[in-house]
Amino acid sequence: MTEYPFFFTWTAQSGAKPFELTGGEGAWFFTSDGGRWLDLGALSYQVNAGHGRKRIVEAIKQQADQLCLSAPNAVYPAKVEVAARLLAMAGPGFEKGKVFFTLSGAEANENAIKIARQVTGRLKLISRYRSYHGASMGALALTGDWRRPASEPALAGVIHVQDCYCDRCPFGQRVETCKRECATTIGSTMELEGAGTVGAVFLEPVPGANGVLVPPPEYWPIVRAACDGDGALLVADEVLCGFGRTGKPFGFQHWDARPDLITVAKGLASGYATIGAVIVSEKIAKHFDDTVLACGLTYYAHPLACAAALETMKLYDDEKLYDHAAALGPVLRRELDAIAARLQSKTFVRSLGLLGALEIEADRAAWITLGGELSKAKLSLHIDPKRGTAIFAPPLCITENELVTGMRAFGDAAVIAFGGT
């Protein structure tokens, strides 16, 4: 086995199985062994615009020729336009807001924590157990999943609550008859923690890496009302859901509830540069008119990253990729349901837009078999298996034919691994 002089993430190093990327086009990426993979996971959920988008690369080159580096508080056109576009995307309440730029989604959530605490003067934060908010210490403290305990003790003041996991309700209810305990528990937790002590509630509109847990329609309005009643801020972590992944610009826009802060990264530049942002409503932005914003980064709004983000956002508009993702959402759901019908294992299906999941009850050996089948098949498929769940999040530019072909190839592999017809 080749030894590499760097770490592979989230794995024991002896078990790493790297591949060498050489390029890509659209919904496909290529590897050094001649492999051609249909990317049903958008690498790490970030390649919303697709692989090999030359116009984004050219925008980076042109920016490098003109202005390749800058100071955090400098101004240049791409920086201004990216911020303006983000505020416009966020919609009502954000027209006169502000944008704080970061290098990643983790940093976006890290700075959202700082902003929320500075605005409210409150220590406590609420997030969910089946959540992922990033790998820095503050963002990891918000994270509730298996990645958190290895780094504890982490940031003080974070309280985790149960999830909108309708297929396996942590409250023992059925979605048809429940009282939306998954949402009301946030308000009751605020009461138990002490009125006026929670600074912010951090929620992914749809927890993605933890299983595509699509909430019931009343969920976000109930949480919004609870935050308003206690004076807490509501933060939408759109790092994975943002930029069309769920069929809308931002995931929270599926429901009648507006956050106070929005964190973004991944799809902002579609992986072509490292950039994230905290989008802050006008109400929150005004707090810092005469109060020092105690946040800052050396590579804040780097020119090359802003150029990549700006061109990516223009590409989404020019190719109407948000509408395309919304149109393909029912196709993805149909194919997921068809795969579930073929399998003999108990299976749950969840999806919204071009974000879907198949939760399959099977032992570890069957999942290992699936991985082998996906890599050796005529049509090699890249997906993200997460603890008993296969998660699908292809580039938004994928065609209907590519999506159907890929999903049916996955179904064939799944039948071999898990049994079925």
Secondary structure, DSSP 8 states (H G I E B T S, - for coil): ----SS--TTS-GGG-----EEEEEBTEEEETTS-EEEETTHHHHT-TT-BT-HHHHHHHHHHHHH-----TT---HHHHHHHHHHHHHH-TT-TT-EEEEESSHHHHHHHHHHHHHHHH---EEEEESS----SSHHHHHH--STTSGGG-S-STTEEEE----GGG-TTS--TTT---HHHHHHHHHHHHH-TT-EEEEEE-SS-TTTT-----TTHHHHHHHHHHHHT-EEEEE-TTTTTTTTSSSSGGGGSS---SEEEE-GGGTTTSS--EEEEE-HHHHGGGSSS------TTTT-HHHHHHHHHHHHHHHHTTHHHHHHHHHHHHHHHHHHHHHHBSS-EEEEEETTEEEEEE---HHHHHHHHHHHHHSSSEEE-EE-SSEEEE---TT--HHHHHHHHHHHHHHHHHHH-B-
